[in-house]
Amino acid sequence: MTGLKLFILSLVFLSELTALAALGYWGFHVPKGMPLKLVLGIGTPLVVAVIWGLFLAPRAVFPVDLPKNAA
């Protein structure tokens, strides 16, 4: 694996982790009660990660064909 490819894959991985962290941050900062904050703060990143793993990951169990070019 070339150094550039490893660098790009590392950036992609870090962006995925950042997105999950942002969803958790959002969930814990909803201006409602503590039970809803816990459900959203933990549940939202978990649900998104499961959906990504099942449908959109490179080795997804149920791969979805995405359009290559929208134009």
QUIRAFEN-V768301 format. One record per pair of residues at least 12 apart in sequence whose C-alpha atoms are under 7 Angstrom apart, sorted by the first residue. I is the first residue (numbers start at 1). J is the second residue. D is the distance in Angstrom with one decimal. If there is no record, write none. Layout:
i:I j:J d:D
i:I j:J d:D
//
This chain:
i:20 j:45 d:5.2
i:23 j:44 d:6.5
i:23 j:45 d:5.7
i:24 j:41 d:4.3
i:24 j:42 d:6.1
i:24 j:44 d:6.7
i:24 j:45 d:5.9
i:25 j:41 d:6.5
i:26 j:41 d:6.8
i:27 j:40 d:4.4
i:27 j:41 d:3.8
i:28 j:40 d:6.7
i:28 j:41 d:4.7
//
